[in-house]
Amino acid sequence: MAESIGAIIQQWLRENNLAEKLQENSVPSYWVEIVGESVAKHAQVERIERGTMFVKVQSAVWRNELAMRRDEIRAKVNERLGAEIVKEIVLR
């Protein structure tokens, strides 16, 4: 039986260690859903690198808000990714 094109692509991504990177790059597209519109206006995901998510924050007040919610945000991101990809969040 023939495999679907989606299954073939997923297999190729896993074999070439690109599946996790693809997941990491998808985080900014649903950032608003995770943190809400008001926070998303003041904080943006820069990148995820080796388990660390770097978030650019506009002010110290918002940095403090995200610092207090760090574990909650990390858990929501990982839940959305379906794997424990983000282990740490760095606020800049």
C-alpha positions in Angstrom: 0.0 0.0 0.0 1.3 3.4 -0.9 2.1 6.0 1.8 0.6 9.4 1.7 2.8 12.3 0.6 2.4 13.8 4.1 3.7 10.6 5.8 6.7 10.5 3.4 7.5 14.1 4.2 7.3 13.5 7.9 9.5 10.5 7.7 12.1 12.5 5.6 12.0 15.3 8.2 12.6 12.9 11.0 15.4 11.1 9.2 17.1 14.4 8.5 16.6 15.8 12.0 14.5 18.6 10.7 11.1 17.8 12.4 12.0 19.5 15.6 13.4 22.6 13.8 10.2 22.8 11.9 8.2 22.7 15.1 10.4 25.3 16.7 9.9 27.7 13.7 6.1 27.3 14.1 6.0 28.8 17.6 5.7 32.5 16.5 2.6 31.7 14.4 0.6 30.8 17.5 2.3 33.0 20.1 -0.8 35.2 20.5 -2.9 32.1 21.4 -0.4 31.2 24.1 0.2 34.5 25.8 -2.8 36.6 24.7 -2.9 39.7 22.5 -1.8 42.2 25.1 1.4 40.4 25.9 2.1 39.5 22.3 2.0 43.2 21.5 5.0 43.7 23.8 6.9 40.4 23.5 7.9 38.4 20.4 9.6 35.1 20.0 13.0 35.7 18.4 14.1 32.0 18.0 14.4 28.7 19.6 17.8 27.2 19.8 18.9 23.9 21.5 15.9 23.9 23.8 16.0 27.6 24.7 13.4 30.0 23.5 14.6 33.6 23.2 11.8 36.2 23.7 12.3 39.9 22.9 10.4 42.1 25.4 9.8 45.8 25.0 10.0 46.9 28.7 11.1 45.8 32.2 7.4 45.7 33.2 6.6 43.2 30.5 9.8 41.2 31.1 8.7 40.9 34.8 5.2 39.7 33.8 6.6 37.1 31.5 9.2 36.0 34.1 6.4 35.3 36.5 4.6 33.3 33.8 7.7 31.5 32.4 6.7 28.0 33.5 3.2 28.4 32.3 4.3 29.7 28.9 6.9 26.9 28.5 4.3 24.3 29.3 1.8 25.7 26.8 4.4 25.9 24.0 5.5 22.3 24.6 1.8 21.2 24.8 1.2 22.8 21.4 4.4 21.2 20.0 3.4 17.8 21.4 6.9 17.4 22.8 9.3 18.8 25.5 11.2 21.0 23.0 11.4 24.2 25.0 13.3 23.7 28.2 14.2 27.3 29.1 12.9 30.8 28.2 15.3 33.7 28.0 13.7 37.2 28.2 15.7 40.0 26.5 
